[in-house]
């Protein structure tokens, strides 16, 4: 992969201490999703989740300092307990979506739980990719706590 192309891709792998069907449910059941979605310390004060192939989703995350960040997309693929693909685009204060990426999450049974692999692409630059990496790492910490 060329260096520029590598900068466009975020890949995170994490062992989640629960079986794939439970982890998948935490991604696809709004009741569970809103409890862990977002980096540590964030809340979800508003959401609209039509979790089905072709369904639209939108969440607003409120940071500990009170700032709100809204992201939305479309579910492209949902394979129970195995894989999901959805688009991701931040919205500005007027509701206009910015650059869109695609997120693929796979769930594979592994000793100790589920091997979760998250890939997001294409990013416009390395800095944006790295900030998303920090956000996802923190968000997956929240998921680990939620599934316990």
The 8 nearest C-alpha neighbors of each residue, nearest first, counted from 0:
[[1, 4, 5, 2, 3, 6, 8, 7],
 [0, 2, 4, 3, 5, 6, 7, 8],
 [1, 3, 5, 4, 6, 0, 7, 125],
 [4, 2, 6, 5, 1, 7, 0, 124],
 [3, 5, 7, 1, 6, 2, 0, 8],
 [6, 4, 2, 7, 3, 8, 0, 1],
 [7, 5, 125, 3, 4, 8, 124, 2],
 [6, 8, 122, 121, 4, 5, 120, 124],
 [9, 7, 120, 5, 6, 121, 119, 10],
 [8, 10, 119, 118, 128, 120, 132, 11],
 [11, 9, 118, 117, 8, 119, 12, 116],
 [12, 10, 117, 116, 118, 13, 9, 132],
 [11, 13, 116, 115, 117, 10, 114, 14],
 [14, 12, 115, 114, 15, 116, 11, 139],
 [13, 15, 114, 113, 115, 16, 112, 12],
 [14, 16, 113, 112, 17, 143, 13, 114],
 [17, 15, 112, 111, 14, 113, 143, 18],
 [16, 18, 112, 15, 113, 22, 21, 146],
 [17, 19, 112, 113, 21, 20, 22, 108],
 [20, 18, 22, 80, 113, 21, 106, 23],
 [19, 21, 80, 23, 22, 18, 24, 79],
 [22, 20, 24, 23, 19, 18, 17, 25],
 [23, 21, 19, 25, 24, 20, 17, 18],
 [24, 22, 80, 20, 26, 25, 21, 19],
 [25, 23, 27, 21, 26, 22, 28, 20],
 [24, 26, 22, 31, 23, 32, 27, 28],
 [27, 25, 23, 24, 32, 28, 22, 31],
 [26, 28, 24, 25, 50, 29, 23, 32],
 [29, 27, 30, 31, 24, 25, 32, 26],
 [30, 28, 32, 31, 33, 27, 48, 26],
 [31, 29, 28, 32, 33, 34, 25, 27],
 [30, 32, 25, 29, 34, 28, 33, 35],
 [33, 31, 29, 34, 25, 26, 36, 35],
 [32, 34, 36, 35, 31, 43, 29, 30],
 [35, 33, 32, 31, 36, 30, 145, 43],
 [36, 34, 141, 142, 33, 32, 145, 37],
 [37, 35, 33, 32, 34, 138, 38, 141],
 [36, 38, 138, 41, 35, 60, 39, 42],
 [39, 37, 138, 137, 134, 41, 40, 135],
 [38, 40, 41, 137, 141, 138, 37, 140],
 [39, 41, 63, 38, 62, 42, 37, 61],
 [42, 40, 62, 61, 39, 38, 37, 63],
 [43, 41, 61, 60, 44, 40, 62, 37],
 [42, 44, 60, 45, 59, 33, 61, 58],
 [43, 45, 42, 59, 60, 61, 46, 58],
 [46, 44, 59, 43, 58, 47, 60, 57],
 [45, 47, 58, 57, 59, 48, 43, 44],
 [48, 46, 57, 56, 58, 49, 45, 55],
 [47, 49, 56, 50, 57, 46, 55, 29],
 [50, 48, 54, 55, 56, 51, 47, 74],
 [49, 51, 48, 54, 27, 74, 52, 56],
 [52, 50, 54, 49, 53, 74, 77, 76],
 [51, 53, 74, 75, 76, 54, 77, 50],
 [54, 52, 74, 75, 73, 51, 55, 76],
 [55, 53, 49, 51, 74, 52, 73, 50],
 [54, 56, 73, 49, 72, 74, 48, 53],
 [55, 57, 48, 72, 71, 47, 49, 73],
 [56, 58, 71, 47, 46, 70, 48, 72],
 [59, 57, 46, 70, 69, 45, 60, 71],
 [58, 60, 69, 45, 68, 43, 46, 44],
 [61, 59, 43, 68, 67, 42, 69, 41],
 [60, 62, 67, 42, 41, 66, 65, 43],
 [61, 63, 41, 65, 66, 64, 67, 60],
 [62, 64, 65, 40, 41, 61, 66, 42],
 [65, 63, 62, 66, 61, 67, 41, 40],
 [66, 64, 62, 63, 61, 67, 41, 60],
 [67, 65, 62, 61, 64, 68, 63, 60],
 [66, 68, 61, 60, 62, 59, 65, 69],
 [69, 67, 60, 59, 61, 70, 66, 89],
 [70, 68, 59, 90, 58, 89, 60, 67],
 [71, 69, 89, 88, 90, 58, 57, 59],
 [72, 70, 57, 56, 88, 87, 58, 89],
 [71, 73, 86, 87, 56, 55, 88, 85],
 [72, 74, 55, 86, 85, 54, 53, 56],
 [73, 75, 85, 52, 53, 54, 76, 84],
 [76, 74, 85, 52, 84, 53, 73, 77],
 [75, 77, 84, 83, 52, 74, 78, 85],
 [78, 76, 83, 52, 82, 79, 84, 51],
 [77, 79, 82, 81, 83, 80, 76, 84],
 [80, 78, 81, 77, 82, 23, 20, 83],
 [81, 79, 20, 23, 19, 106, 78, 82],
 [80, 82, 106, 79, 78, 105, 107, 19],
 [83, 81, 105, 78, 104, 106, 77, 80],
 [82, 84, 77, 76, 104, 103, 78, 105],
 [85, 83, 103, 76, 75, 102, 74, 104],
 [86, 84, 74, 75, 102, 73, 101, 72],
 [85, 87, 101, 72, 73, 100, 102, 74],
 [86, 88, 72, 100, 99, 71, 101, 70],
 [89, 87, 99, 70, 71, 97, 96, 98],
 [88, 90, 70, 97, 96, 69, 71, 91],
 [91, 89, 96, 94, 95, 69, 70, 97],
 [90, 92, 94, 93, 95, 96, 89, 97],
 [91, 93, 94, 90, 95, 69, 68, 67],
 [94, 92, 91, 95, 90, 96, 69, 97],
 [93, 95, 90, 91, 92, 96, 69, 89],
 [96, 94, 90, 91, 93, 97, 92, 89],
 [97, 95, 90, 89, 88, 94, 91, 98],
 [96, 98, 89, 88, 90, 99, 95, 91],
 [97, 99, 88, 100, 96, 89, 123, 122],
 [100, 98, 88, 87, 97, 86, 101, 96],
 [99, 101, 120, 87, 121, 86, 119, 88],
 [100, 102, 86, 120, 119, 85, 87, 103],
 [101, 103, 119, 85, 84, 118, 86, 104],
 [104, 102, 84, 118, 117, 83, 119, 101],
 [103, 105, 117, 83, 116, 82, 84, 118],
 [106, 104, 82, 116, 115, 81, 107, 83],
 [105, 107, 81, 115, 19, 114, 82, 113],
 [108, 106, 114, 113, 19, 109, 115, 81],
 [107, 109, 113, 19, 112, 114, 18, 106],
 [110, 108, 113, 112, 114, 111, 107, 14],
 [111, 109, 112, 108, 113, 114, 14, 16],
 [110, 112, 16, 109, 113, 17, 14, 15],
 [113, 111, 16, 17, 18, 109, 15, 110],
 [114, 112, 108, 15, 109, 19, 107, 18],
 [113, 115, 14, 107, 109, 106, 13, 108],
 [116, 114, 106, 13, 105, 12, 113, 14],
 [115, 117, 12, 105, 104, 11, 114, 13],
 [118, 116, 104, 11, 10, 103, 12, 115],
 [119, 117, 10, 103, 9, 102, 104, 11],
 [118, 120, 102, 9, 101, 8, 103, 100],
 [121, 119, 8, 100, 122, 101, 7, 9],
 [120, 122, 7, 100, 8, 123, 119, 101],
 [123, 121, 7, 120, 124, 128, 8, 100],
 [122, 124, 7, 121, 127, 125, 98, 128],
 [123, 125, 122, 126, 127, 6, 7, 128],
 [124, 126, 6, 128, 127, 129, 7, 123],
 [127, 125, 129, 128, 124, 130, 123, 131],
 [128, 126, 130, 129, 125, 124, 131, 122],
 [127, 129, 125, 131, 126, 130, 122, 9],
 [128, 130, 132, 126, 131, 127, 125, 133],
 [131, 129, 127, 133, 132, 128, 126, 134],
 [132, 130, 134, 128, 129, 133, 135, 127],
 [131, 133, 129, 135, 130, 134, 136, 128],
 [134, 132, 130, 136, 131, 135, 137, 129],
 [135, 133, 131, 137, 132, 136, 38, 138],
 [134, 136, 138, 132, 137, 133, 139, 131],
 [137, 135, 133, 139, 138, 134, 132, 140],
 [136, 138, 38, 140, 134, 135, 139, 39],
 [139, 137, 38, 135, 37, 141, 140, 136],
 [138, 140, 142, 141, 136, 137, 135, 143],
 [141, 139, 137, 143, 138, 142, 136, 144],
 [142, 140, 138, 144, 35, 139, 143, 145],
 [141, 143, 139, 145, 144, 140, 35, 146],
 [142, 144, 140, 141, 145, 146, 15, 139],
 [145, 143, 141, 142, 147, 146, 140, 35],
 [146, 144, 142, 143, 147, 141, 35, 34],
 [145, 147, 143, 144, 142, 17, 22, 16],
 [146, 144, 145, 143, 16, 17, 142, 15]]
